[in-house]
């Protein structure tokens, strides 16, 4: 059984490391807020990331098969909802609902 002083020291070291790890992102982000590069990336990256995700999700889509219509229809619904309402949550939920409904009913294997 460790002595009480050893246990207290271990708890204090663990608390200091935890506090430092939680404070580190805030101290590292402070100089980045004024960076022109970060500002540029913050305006361009969301669309770029979404395009990468779309390409990744549709890369193995069997286009000649009829079941490819479920994800393509869901993609069209997602884009249409987003252009119409400009609400990301509505777009994602609507596209997901359309895809799940079509894939499990109309185009079920």
N, C-alpha and C positions, 0 to 999 in steps of 0.2 A: 504494500500500500504506500503510495507516494505521500510525502509530507505535505501539509497544507500550504506551505510557502511555494512549493513546486507547482501545485495545482493552481494557485492564484496567479503565479507567473505565466503558466500555460494559457490560462483564460485571458490574461491581459495581452499576451502576444497575439493570440487568435483574434481578439477584438481589434487590436491595432492593425493587423493585416487586413481584416474585413473592412474596416473603415477606410484604409488607404486604397483598397481595390474599388470601393464604391465611389471615392472622391476622384480617382484618377481620370475617368472619362470627362468629368466637368473641367478639370484643369487642362486636359489635352484639347478640349473643344474650344476653349476661350480664344487661342490665337487663330484658329481656323475660321472663326466667324467673320473676320475681316478679310479673308482671302478672296480674291477675284476668281480664282480657279474653282473654289468650292461654290461660290455663287453661280457660276456658269454651269457647273455640273448639277446643281440643285434644280435648275430649270430644264435641263436637257435629259437627265437620267431617267425620270419616271417613264417617259414615252419610250426610251430605249430599252429599259428593262421589260416593259410590257410587250414590246415587239419580240424580244428574245424569248419571253415566255410563250407567246403565241406560236412562234416558229417551233419551239421545243415541243409543245403539246400537239401540234399538227404534223410533225415530221414523219410519223409512221402511219398517217391516215391512208386507208385503202380507198383511194379515189374512185376506181372503177366499180366498187361495191356500193350497194344501196345503203348500207349501214353508215357510210361516211356522211350521210345527210344529217344525222343527229348532231355531231359536233359542229358542222358547218352552219346549221340552222341556229344552234345555240350561240355561235360566234356572231352571227348576224343580229340576233336578238340583243345580245350584250352590247354590241356597237350601236345599234339603234336606240336602245334605252339610254345609253350614255349620251348620245348626241341629243336626244330629246330632253332628258331631265338633268343632265350633268350631275348625276348622283352615283358615286362609285358603288355604294352599298346596294342600291337598287339594281344597278347593272349586273353586278356579280351574282346577286341572289336570283335575279330574273333569268340570266343565262344558265346558271346552274340548274334551276328548276326546269327549264325547257330541255336541257340536255338529259337530265335524269328521267324526266317523263318520256321523252322520245326513245331513249336508249332502253328503257325497261318495258315499254309497251309496244310502240309502233315498230321499232327496229330491233326487237329482242331476238337473240340468236335461237 
